[in-house]
């Protein structure tokens, strides 16, 4: 389950946690790795409580690095993520 959001400081980072985008990427990787059938963009957006546009941008970057795979409207772990295991 994704981390609970905390208030942001003036630099856009969560207090004591680092940059938001890095945390969001980790949350996406965690979410897709826990769903064998994959997740839709809408499911990820709802689960992570983030706008679809933000999630989609991160997914496309992760897909370019082969960390996730988009197929038939569902996102699942990619080869890059599976190599970590």
Steps between C-alpha positions, in 0.01 A plus 500: 500500500636848421632722773268755655567845369653756728505875461751640253772749580573803282733294277226255406650215701333304773650576835764241582418288197671656198364613162138419422568365151741236632244391758227490239714281274559257786128497580418417137756218491365363826139516379559325167718233658214403733245446220572198277237611246631857494321824578328753277600865505174581679568236767854629557379859514232413754722274710784753514267802527680675216375662178492267200725738306771478767476121524506466121815713467679288760376177338636606161843572652494165683393327179795654312729343760310170475399519868131474412317372196181648359284250318127497420442797728664332801837568659711218643864445602746522216820311438709761681299465819498121481880496479516652851339194654 
